[in-house]
């Protein structure tokens, strides 16, 4: 009898803890109570504790749920009571409780306050009553990122704002903005105006016309760019929502758009167009000093625009074939006693790093920056697998894990024949949910793994709707991985996703895939 009771109790408690709450990503500790708070569509808060731009955002966020968030007339009668504390081990953690007397939030920082309000917003199911609850929460990883390639296809600032709103809801805290690549340079640089007057535009004959016959091809221009003012405003927009934007300027590879604008920066100095097809191209930035000076000038303007501690300098997929044949590169090698073009790549990145470090910032690059020796303070974004990241962590470099097998959201999410054409690969929702950014990392090096990131490369994602379709719901799974290491069983996550989160996405006008619901795919 006793044993049955224990088994029953065990079953009951694990069942309870297995369920996913209303909040995505699932908070670390959730205790449901029956001490409900009854109210009437109006929540009041001491807004002197909330920066005014955050308060305006929160009013708009809650307004979408038909909740009026108002400043409390007197501090003591606020229905949301805020208390700043210094005791949380993690700066982003918070505590939130709902009782019949109202809502109490304990927070420690701006990020923590944002996270608490995102949680509260998701708890609201009806504008008259909030179920009693006690939450104490903190993220598993400090870096929770999403990358979007705005070179292969261009997305307007309005579209990016809507996207960032969705990232904020899921408590992502980094937006990696891929601004340059072979097929388009997307950020205004005052010193080099041709980067955008020439480099932001390509002939759309081949790409963008997948479904057309050659006879139907036109030669219209495709492209666009962000002005510095627009970039500044987006940085601010994201900051208010607790998200830091990390800009990426690709070097020495993926440079065809820049070289179309300034051919003298390549080894051959040949005038080539902005790339009009996908892939990896042999024409890259020459390693000569003139080119490195150009890139330093570009980075100076980028550093002015983006306050992020890290600046992404690309570093991936740089064929060395032109460097091998280039007298200017040969001279750099001789002068600096370099034996191989891999060492030359390392020299190139280290030279750029010195410049960025002198401005008080840190570089981050794709894992090819390990080749020929890692720059002394560089952080590594490990994409080809976990190995690059593990090797970098062993050298005590900070790492963001973003292996293709778990993090490439340009891959197919199901095998259904109606899936839109993708770059290849197969990454279903469940696999994302099973991602572990510290798998295979020895205990003493785990501290160097900052977190993980989902990457949205857009060769095959021509519109923001197609980006959304590939992003959701896989981003919800990634948020769970990075916030709570997927603490809830997958089947419970999926159930809650369908009943609770997908309706919210629908409500927000965000496209998403439901292919995960079909177990045969
Ligand atoms: C590899 S990941 C790339 C990108 C492509 C992507 C397509 C990385 C650093 N480079 O240039 O868009 O694959 O999946």
Boltz pocket constraint, residues with backbone or C-beta under 6 A from the ligand:
constraints:
  - pocket:
      binder: B
      contacts: [[A, 279], [A, 316], [A, 317], [A, 366], [A, 383], [A, 408], [A, 410], [A, 423], [A, 457], [A, 458], [A, 459]]
      max_distance: 6.0
